[in-house]
Amino acid sequence: MLAAARKDLLLDRLRRDGRIVAKEMAAELGLSEDSIRRDLRELDEAGLAVRVYGGALPASPAVADYATRTTVATDSKRRIAAAAVALIPPGATVILDGGTTTLAMVDALPRTFRGTIVTHSPTVAAALLDHEAEVFLIGGRLFKHSAVSCGAAAVEAANRISADLFFLGVTGVHPTAGLTTGDADEAAMKRALASRAADSYVLASEEKIGAASRYGVLGLGEVTGIITDVGADAASARELAAAGAALVHTSG
């Protein structure tokens, strides 16, 4: 089998099974593990897979640049945003992560909401200018890929706040890899923010379910819930639930 055909087969298996074990794939194809690992390494370098110990996981399309992400799964993000806003009680202090789904939350949030919004995203803060809520913007080094503040200064500022709710954006929600994102500093910032809220909810639009990125954020059981519009009967939802995830399904 030619290398290109093997890679196509590996990508098909990633989409179907949600992971590849190099040893098992090598035995099935009658090839050496080194050949399969080389293919997986090249798929990883191309952004099509994420190598892990013993094999690979599907790469998340949500690691694309910010402008591209604004066009991905827009209907899914709107449904999840509406479900997330419904969880916010009057007068609450809420931390909003950066990202396109939290921007959709701002659109869904009533302009008369009189609570407090804390965010490290200048785009989210700017979108709240016409809202009555108090807005606190955490500063630091601007990570332009996701339009958020990261780094030591941002983490230090985050550690001085407390909130009722944190709405967390990730690029991957996987039953074995957990909650992941594509940058180490951004992952650290997300952990810091999660530690400052009584409850943390993950905003998981359809393209993130079953996918993974390079850096771990939290385990599935370390958040209050994962808001998704993937149906409860879907195989991916059942696998996440079996792995300990508390799924909050949208109504629409």
GUDRENLUM-678323 format. One record per residue (C-alpha): residue number from 1; residue in three letters; x, y, z negated. Coordinates in pm, 1 decimal. Layout:
<recs>
{nr->NUM rest->Ala xx->X yy->Y zz->Z}
...
</recs>
This chain:
<recs>
{nr->1 rest->Met xx->0.0 yy->0.0 zz->0.0}
{nr->2 rest->Leu xx->138.9 yy->339.8 zz->100.1}
{nr->3 rest->Ala xx->206.8 yy->596.5 zz->-172.1}
{nr->4 rest->Ala xx->-66.9 yy->830.0 zz->-46.5}
{nr->5 rest->Ala xx->-324.8 yy->549.9 zz->-57.4}
{nr->6 rest->Arg xx->-212.7 yy->452.2 zz->-408.6}
{nr->7 rest->Lys xx->-255.1 yy->807.4 zz->-529.9}
{nr->8 rest->Asp xx->-604.7 yy->825.3 zz->-381.4}
{nr->9 rest->Leu xx->-688.4 yy->500.7 zz->-559.8}
{nr->10 rest->Leu xx->-547.4 yy->633.7 zz->-888.1}
{nr->11 rest->Leu xx->-756.2 yy->950.5 zz->-859.6}
{nr->12 rest->Asp xx->-1067.0 yy->742.9 zz->-788.9}
{nr->13 rest->Arg xx->-998.6 yy->536.4 zz->-1102.2}
{nr->14 rest->Leu xx->-947.2 yy->850.7 zz->-1308.9}
{nr->15 rest->Arg xx->-1283.6 yy->984.0 zz->-1193.5}
{nr->16 rest->Arg xx->-1453.7 yy->648.7 zz->-1253.2}
{nr->17 rest->Asp xx->-1293.4 yy->534.2 zz->-1578.1}
{nr->18 rest->Gly xx->-1170.3 yy->855.8 zz->-1737.7}
{nr->19 rest->Arg xx->-816.0 yy->720.5 zz->-1786.0}
{nr->20 rest->Ile xx->-548.2 yy->497.8 zz->-1633.0}
{nr->21 rest->Val xx->-325.5 yy->252.8 zz->-1820.1}
{nr->22 rest->Ala xx->-9.0 yy->221.5 zz->-1613.6}
{nr->23 rest->Lys xx->64.8 yy->-137.1 zz->-1718.3}
{nr->24 rest->Glu xx->-283.5 yy->-258.7 zz->-1624.5}
{nr->25 rest->Met xx->-283.0 yy->-72.0 zz->-1293.9}
{nr->26 rest->Ala xx->57.9 yy->-211.9 zz->-1200.7}
{nr->27 rest->Ala xx->-59.8 yy->-567.7 zz->-1269.9}
{nr->28 rest->Glu xx->-376.1 yy->-515.5 zz->-1064.5}
{nr->29 rest->Leu xx->-184.9 yy->-383.3 zz->-763.8}
{nr->30 rest->Gly xx->112.3 yy->-616.2 zz->-795.8}
{nr->31 rest->Leu xx->354.5 yy->-327.5 zz->-834.9}
{nr->32 rest->Ser xx->611.2 yy->-225.5 zz->-1092.3}
{nr->33 rest->Glu xx->510.6 yy->3.3 zz->-1377.6}
{nr->34 rest->Asp xx->781.4 yy->243.2 zz->-1260.2}
{nr->35 rest->Ser xx->599.3 yy->285.9 zz->-927.8}
{nr->36 rest->Ile xx->270.2 yy->365.3 zz->-1098.8}
{nr->37 rest->Arg xx->438.4 yy->599.7 zz->-1346.9}
{nr->38 rest->Arg xx->609.9 yy->780.8 zz->-1059.5}
{nr->39 rest->Asp xx->274.7 yy->824.8 zz->-883.8}
{nr->40 rest->Leu xx->117.9 yy->954.4 zz->-1205.0}
{nr->41 rest->Arg xx->407.3 yy->1193.8 zz->-1259.2}
{nr->42 rest->Glu xx->359.8 yy->1336.6 zz->-910.1}
{nr->43 rest->Leu xx->-16.1 yy->1368.0 zz->-964.5}
{nr->44 rest->Asp xx->57.4 yy->1549.2 zz->-1291.0}
{nr->45 rest->Glu xx->296.2 yy->1788.0 zz->-1115.5}
{nr->46 rest->Ala xx->24.4 yy->1857.7 zz->-857.7}
{nr->47 rest->Gly xx->-224.9 yy->1939.2 zz->-1135.3}
{nr->48 rest->Leu xx->-445.5 yy->1640.2 zz->-1051.6}
{nr->49 rest->Ala xx->-380.7 yy->1432.3 zz->-1365.0}
{nr->50 rest->Val xx->-242.7 yy->1471.5 zz->-1715.8}
{nr->51 rest->Arg xx->20.3 yy->1217.3 zz->-1814.6}
{nr->52 rest->Val xx->-13.7 yy->1066.2 zz->-2160.7}
{nr->53 rest->Tyr xx->163.7 yy->781.5 zz->-2335.5}
{nr->54 rest->Gly xx->103.9 yy->468.0 zz->-2131.3}
{nr->55 rest->Gly xx->-86.0 yy->628.6 zz->-1845.4}
{nr->56 rest->Ala xx->-286.6 yy->936.6 zz->-1750.1}
{nr->57 rest->Leu xx->-613.9 yy->1125.1 zz->-1800.2}
{nr->58 rest->Pro xx->-818.6 yy->1333.1 zz->-1553.2}
{nr->59 rest->Ala xx->-691.2 yy->1690.2 zz->-1524.5}
{nr->60 rest->Ser xx->-937.6 yy->1965.6 zz->-1605.0}
{nr->61 rest->Pro xx->-1032.1 yy->2205.6 zz->-1322.9}
{nr->62 rest->Ala xx->-1089.4 yy->2468.2 zz->-1593.8}
{nr->63 rest->Val xx->-716.9 yy->2551.9 zz->-1602.3}
{nr->64 rest->Ala xx->-754.7 yy->2747.9 zz->-1277.4}
{nr->65 rest->Asp xx->-686.9 yy->3122.9 zz->-1284.2}
{nr->66 rest->Tyr xx->-941.8 yy->3349.7 zz->-1451.7}
{nr->67 rest->Ala xx->-1095.0 yy->3484.4 zz->-1130.1}
{nr->68 rest->Thr xx->-1149.9 yy->3132.6 zz->-995.2}
{nr->69 rest->Arg xx->-1310.9 yy->3015.8 zz->-1319.0}
{nr->70 rest->Thr xx->-1578.2 yy->3283.8 zz->-1291.4}
{nr->71 rest->Thr xx->-1719.3 yy->3090.0 zz->-993.7}
{nr->72 rest->Val xx->-1706.8 yy->2740.1 zz->-1149.6}
{nr->73 rest->Ala xx->-2017.8 yy->2574.6 zz->-1302.3}
{nr->74 rest->Thr xx->-2194.5 yy->2908.2 zz->-1346.4}
{nr->75 rest->Asp xx->-2541.1 yy->2757.0 zz->-1405.1}
{nr->76 rest->Ser xx->-2399.3 yy->2513.6 zz->-1660.5}
{nr->77 rest->Lys xx->-2227.7 yy->2799.3 zz->-1843.9}
{nr->78 rest->Arg xx->-2549.2 yy->3002.2 zz->-1856.3}
{nr->79 rest->Arg xx->-2739.2 yy->2712.1 zz->-2011.6}
{nr->80 rest->Ile xx->-2468.5 yy->2653.5 zz->-2269.3}
{nr->81 rest->Ala xx->-2445.0 yy->3024.7 zz->-2347.9}
{nr->82 rest->Ala xx->-2820.0 yy->3042.1 zz->-2414.1}
{nr->83 rest->Ala xx->-2801.0 yy->2740.4 zz->-2646.7}
{nr->84 rest->Ala xx->-2503.7 yy->2892.8 zz->-2830.0}
{nr->85 rest->Val xx->-2673.3 yy->3229.4 zz->-2882.1}
{nr->86 rest->Ala xx->-2975.6 yy->3048.5 zz->-3027.9}
{nr->87 rest->Leu xx->-2747.6 yy->2922.7 zz->-3309.0}
{nr->88 rest->Ile xx->-2653.4 yy->3274.7 zz->-3424.9}
{nr->89 rest->Pro xx->-2858.4 yy->3399.3 zz->-3722.3}
{nr->90 rest->Pro xx->-2937.1 yy->3770.7 zz->-3765.8}
{nr->91 rest->Gly xx->-2652.3 yy->3970.1 zz->-3916.2}
{nr->92 rest->Ala xx->-2393.2 yy->3694.2 zz->-3875.9}
{nr->93 rest->Thr xx->-2021.7 yy->3747.4 zz->-3826.9}
{nr->94 rest->Val xx->-1924.9 yy->3560.3 zz->-3512.7}
{nr->95 rest->Ile xx->-1587.1 yy->3490.6 zz->-3352.4}
{nr->96 rest->Leu xx->-1600.9 yy->3464.7 zz->-2974.4}
{nr->97 rest->Asp xx->-1315.3 yy->3295.6 zz->-2791.0}
{nr->98 rest->Gly xx->-1208.1 yy->3421.2 zz->-2450.8}
{nr->99 rest->Gly xx->-1335.4 yy->3273.1 zz->-2127.5}
{nr->100 rest->Thr xx->-1617.8 yy->3281.6 zz->-1880.7}
{nr->101 rest->Thr xx->-1867.6 yy->3093.9 zz->-2099.3}
{nr->102 rest->Thr xx->-1827.3 yy->3341.6 zz->-2385.4}
{nr->103 rest->Leu xx->-1886.1 yy->3621.2 zz->-2133.9}
{nr->104 rest->Ala xx->-2208.9 yy->3442.8 zz->-2043.5}
{nr->105 rest->Met xx->-2290.1 yy->3442.1 zz->-2416.9}
{nr->106 rest->Val xx->-2254.3 yy->3820.0 zz->-2424.0}
{nr->107 rest->Asp xx->-2504.9 yy->3841.0 zz->-2137.5}
{nr->108 rest->Ala xx->-2745.7 yy->3619.4 zz->-2332.3}
{nr->109 rest->Leu xx->-2697.7 yy->3798.2 zz->-2666.0}
{nr->110 rest->Pro xx->-2972.2 yy->4053.1 zz->-2739.5}
{nr->111 rest->Arg xx->-2832.3 yy->4406.2 zz->-2727.3}
{nr->112 rest->Thr xx->-3012.1 yy->4473.4 zz->-3054.9}
{nr->113 rest->Phe xx->-2806.9 yy->4208.8 zz->-3241.9}
{nr->114 rest->Arg xx->-2669.4 yy->4390.7 zz->-3547.9}
{nr->115 rest->Gly xx->-2411.8 yy->4144.7 zz->-3667.8}
{nr->116 rest->Thr xx->-2035.0 yy->4154.7 zz->-3620.3}
{nr->117 rest->Ile xx->-1841.7 yy->4011.1 zz->-3327.0}
{nr->118 rest->Val xx->-1470.5 yy->3934.6 zz->-3362.1}
{nr->119 rest->Thr xx->-1276.5 yy->3844.8 zz->-3049.0}
{nr->120 rest->His xx->-923.1 yy->3830.4 zz->-2912.8}
{nr->121 rest->Ser xx->-1053.6 yy->3881.0 zz->-2559.9}
{nr->122 rest->Pro xx->-1049.9 yy->4239.4 zz->-2425.9}
{nr->123 rest->Thr xx->-1294.6 yy->4138.9 zz->-2151.4}
{nr->124 rest->Val xx->-1543.4 yy->4006.7 zz->-2408.1}
{nr->125 rest->Ala xx->-1497.6 yy->4318.5 zz->-2622.8}
{nr->126 rest->Ala xx->-1557.1 yy->4547.0 zz->-2324.2}
{nr->127 rest->Ala xx->-1872.2 yy->4353.8 zz->-2230.2}
{nr->128 rest->Leu xx->-2009.9 yy->4429.3 zz->-2578.7}
{nr->129 rest->Leu xx->-1987.6 yy->4808.0 zz->-2541.0}
{nr->130 rest->Asp xx->-2363.5 yy->4842.1 zz->-2483.4}
{nr->131 rest->His xx->-2455.6 yy->4616.1 zz->-2777.9}
{nr->132 rest->Glu xx->-2538.4 yy->4738.4 zz->-3127.5}
{nr->133 rest->Ala xx->-2307.1 yy->4481.7 zz->-3288.8}
{nr->134 rest->Glu xx->-1988.2 yy->4588.1 zz->-3461.5}
{nr->135 rest->Val xx->-1694.1 yy->4470.1 zz->-3253.4}
{nr->136 rest->Phe xx->-1344.6 yy->4390.2 zz->-3383.0}
{nr->137 rest->Leu xx->-1074.2 yy->4323.2 zz->-3125.4}
{nr->138 rest->Ile xx->-770.5 yy->4117.6 zz->-3231.0}
{nr->139 rest->Gly xx->-453.5 yy->4238.9 zz->-3062.9}
{nr->140 rest->Gly xx->-128.8 yy->4067.4 zz->-2967.5}
{nr->141 rest->Arg xx->54.0 yy->3947.4 zz->-2658.4}
{nr->142 rest->Leu xx->-186.9 yy->3934.7 zz->-2365.4}
{nr->143 rest->Phe xx->-201.7 yy->3591.1 zz->-2206.9}
{nr->144 rest->Lys xx->-315.4 yy->3706.2 zz->-1863.8}
{nr->145 rest->His xx->-421.3 yy->3363.0 zz->-1737.3}
{nr->146 rest->Ser xx->-711.2 yy->3357.1 zz->-1984.9}
{nr->147 rest->Ala xx->-729.9 yy->3732.8 zz->-2062.7}
{nr->148 rest->Val xx->-682.9 yy->3679.2 zz->-2438.7}
{nr->149 rest->Ser xx->-436.4 yy->3785.3 zz->-2708.0}
{nr->150 rest->Cys xx->-201.0 yy->3513.2 zz->-2831.8}
{nr->151 rest->Gly xx->127.8 yy->3484.7 zz->-3014.7}
{nr->152 rest->Ala xx->243.0 yy->3541.8 zz->-3372.1}
{nr->153 rest->Ala xx->84.9 yy->3886.8 zz->-3413.8}
{nr->154 rest->Ala xx->-254.6 yy->3762.2 zz->-3297.2}
{nr->155 rest->Val xx->-242.7 yy->3455.3 zz->-3522.6}
{nr->156 rest->Glu xx->-144.6 yy->3672.0 zz->-3821.8}
{nr->157 rest->Ala xx->-439.1 yy->3904.4 zz->-3756.9}
{nr->158 rest->Ala xx->-673.9 yy->3607.6 zz->-3717.7}
{nr->159 rest->Asn xx->-568.2 yy->3473.3 zz->-4057.0}
{nr->160 rest->Arg xx->-700.7 yy->3790.1 zz->-4222.8}
{nr->161 rest->Ile xx->-1060.9 yy->3748.3 zz->-4108.0}
{nr->162 rest->Ser xx->-1349.2 yy->3519.8 zz->-4198.5}
{nr->163 rest->Ala xx->-1667.6 yy->3443.9 zz->-4009.3}
{nr->164 rest->Asp xx->-1985.6 yy->3241.6 zz->-4011.8}
{nr->165 rest->Leu xx->-1945.1 yy->3095.3 zz->-3663.0}
{nr->166 rest->Phe xx->-1673.8 yy->3045.9 zz->-3405.3}
{nr->167 rest->Phe xx->-1758.6 yy->2965.6 zz->-3043.9}
{nr->168 rest->Leu xx->-1456.9 yy->2789.7 zz->-2899.9}
{nr->169 rest->Gly xx->-1361.5 yy->2754.6 zz->-2536.7}
{nr->170 rest->Val xx->-1142.6 yy->2465.9 zz->-2420.4}
{nr->171 rest->Thr xx->-1048.2 yy->2324.7 zz->-2082.5}
{nr->172 rest->Gly xx->-1094.5 yy->1958.3 zz->-2169.8}
{nr->173 rest->Val xx->-1326.6 yy->1748.2 zz->-2387.3}
{nr->174 rest->His xx->-1214.0 yy->1386.2 zz->-2375.4}
{nr->175 rest->Pro xx->-1302.0 yy->1087.6 zz->-2598.4}
{nr->176 rest->Thr xx->-935.5 yy->1000.4 zz->-2662.8}
{nr->177 rest->Ala xx->-748.0 yy->1327.7 zz->-2601.7}
{nr->178 rest->Gly xx->-1001.5 yy->1534.9 zz->-2795.7}
{nr->179 rest->Leu xx->-1023.2 yy->1909.8 zz->-2734.1}
{nr->180 rest->Thr xx->-742.6 yy->2043.2 zz->-2516.0}
{nr->181 rest->Thr xx->-624.0 yy->2351.0 zz->-2331.1}
{nr->182 rest->Gly xx->-347.3 yy->2439.8 zz->-2089.0}
{nr->183 rest->Asp xx->-118.0 yy->2661.8 zz->-2300.6}
{nr->184 rest->Ala xx->53.1 yy->2592.0 zz->-2634.2}
{nr->185 rest->Asp xx->20.4 yy->2946.2 zz->-2774.0}
{nr->186 rest->Glu xx->-344.9 yy->2962.5 zz->-2674.0}
{nr->187 rest->Ala xx->-406.1 yy->2628.0 zz->-2846.7}
{nr->188 rest->Ala xx->-245.7 yy->2763.2 zz->-3165.4}
{nr->189 rest->Met xx->-464.5 yy->3074.0 zz->-3152.9}
{nr->190 rest->Lys xx->-777.5 yy->2865.8 zz->-3113.6}
{nr->191 rest->Arg xx->-681.8 yy->2656.8 zz->-3418.2}
{nr->192 rest->Ala xx->-621.5 yy->2971.1 zz->-3620.8}
{nr->193 rest->Leu xx->-962.9 yy->3111.4 zz->-3529.4}
{nr->194 rest->Ala xx->-1136.5 yy->2781.6 zz->-3603.7}
{nr->195 rest->Ser xx->-983.0 yy->2779.2 zz->-3950.8}
{nr->196 rest->Arg xx->-1146.1 yy->3115.3 zz->-4028.0}
{nr->197 rest->Ala xx->-1508.1 yy->3017.3 zz->-3954.6}
{nr->198 rest->Ala xx->-1754.2 yy->2816.7 zz->-4159.4}
{nr->199 rest->Asp xx->-1875.3 yy->2639.3 zz->-3843.9}
{nr->200 rest->Ser xx->-1709.7 yy->2599.2 zz->-3504.8}
{nr->201 rest->Tyr xx->-1892.1 yy->2505.0 zz->-3185.3}
{nr->202 rest->Val xx->-1726.4 yy->2409.1 zz->-2856.9}
{nr->203 rest->Leu xx->-1865.6 yy->2552.1 zz->-2533.1}
{nr->204 rest->Ala xx->-1835.2 yy->2257.3 zz->-2294.7}
{nr->205 rest->Ser xx->-1967.4 yy->2318.2 zz->-1945.6}
{nr->206 rest->Glu xx->-1994.9 yy->2019.3 zz->-1715.8}
{nr->207 rest->Glu xx->-1649.9 yy->2039.6 zz->-1553.5}
{nr->208 rest->Lys xx->-1475.8 yy->2006.7 zz->-1893.0}
{nr->209 rest->Ile xx->-1644.9 yy->1685.9 zz->-2006.7}
{nr->210 rest->Gly xx->-1420.2 yy->1382.6 zz->-1961.4}
{nr->211 rest->Ala xx->-1121.3 yy->1595.3 zz->-1857.5}
{nr->212 rest->Ala xx->-800.8 yy->1680.2 zz->-2042.7}
{nr->213 rest->Ser xx->-523.0 yy->1938.3 zz->-2045.6}
{nr->214 rest->Arg xx->-168.3 yy->1940.4 zz->-2177.2}
{nr->215 rest->Tyr xx->-207.3 yy->2082.2 zz->-2529.5}
{nr->216 rest->Gly xx->-428.4 yy->1957.6 zz->-2809.0}
{nr->217 rest->Val xx->-647.5 yy->2205.6 zz->-2994.8}
{nr->218 rest->Leu xx->-856.1 yy->2000.7 zz->-3238.2}
{nr->219 rest->Gly xx->-999.7 yy->1653.8 zz->-3272.6}
{nr->220 rest->Leu xx->-1359.5 yy->1588.1 zz->-3177.3}
{nr->221 rest->Gly xx->-1456.4 yy->1546.4 zz->-3543.0}
{nr->222 rest->Glu xx->-1293.3 yy->1874.0 zz->-3650.7}
{nr->223 rest->Val xx->-1568.3 yy->2094.2 zz->-3507.7}
{nr->224 rest->Thr xx->-1931.4 yy->2128.4 zz->-3607.5}
{nr->225 rest->Gly xx->-2064.7 yy->2051.3 zz->-3262.5}
{nr->226 rest->Ile xx->-1998.9 yy->2044.1 zz->-2889.3}
{nr->227 rest->Ile xx->-2259.0 yy->2230.7 zz->-2687.3}
{nr->228 rest->Thr xx->-2307.9 yy->2070.0 zz->-2346.4}
{nr->229 rest->Asp xx->-2569.2 yy->2026.6 zz->-2077.7}
{nr->230 rest->Val xx->-2449.1 yy->1677.2 zz->-1990.8}
{nr->231 rest->Gly xx->-2743.1 yy->1446.2 zz->-2059.2}
{nr->232 rest->Ala xx->-2742.7 yy->1235.5 zz->-2374.5}
{nr->233 rest->Asp xx->-2776.0 yy->919.9 zz->-2163.6}
{nr->234 rest->Ala xx->-2474.6 yy->998.4 zz->-1944.6}
{nr->235 rest->Ala xx->-2180.9 yy->761.3 zz->-1985.2}
{nr->236 rest->Ser xx->-1946.6 yy->1049.9 zz->-2069.2}
{nr->237 rest->Ala xx->-2180.0 yy->1171.0 zz->-2344.7}
{nr->238 rest->Arg xx->-2209.4 yy->821.9 zz->-2492.5}
{nr->239 rest->Glu xx->-1830.3 yy->783.8 zz->-2495.1}
{nr->240 rest->Leu xx->-1786.5 yy->1116.6 zz->-2672.3}
{nr->241 rest->Ala xx->-2051.0 yy->1031.9 zz->-2929.1}
{nr->242 rest->Ala xx->-1886.8 yy->694.1 zz->-2992.4}
{nr->243 rest->Ala xx->-1555.6 yy->876.6 zz->-3046.9}
{nr->244 rest->Gly xx->-1711.5 yy->1087.0 zz->-3323.0}
{nr->245 rest->Ala xx->-1828.1 yy->1396.5 zz->-3137.8}
{nr->246 rest->Ala xx->-2144.3 yy->1573.5 zz->-3254.1}
{nr->247 rest->Leu xx->-2308.3 yy->1676.2 zz->-2927.0}
{nr->248 rest->Val xx->-2556.4 yy->1961.4 zz->-2906.6}
{nr->249 rest->His xx->-2750.5 yy->1922.9 zz->-2584.2}
{nr->250 rest->Thr xx->-2905.1 yy->2219.5 zz->-2405.7}
{nr->251 rest->Ser xx->-3279.3 yy->2212.0 zz->-2344.2}
{nr->252 rest->Gly xx->-3262.0 yy->2309.3 zz->-1979.5}
</recs>
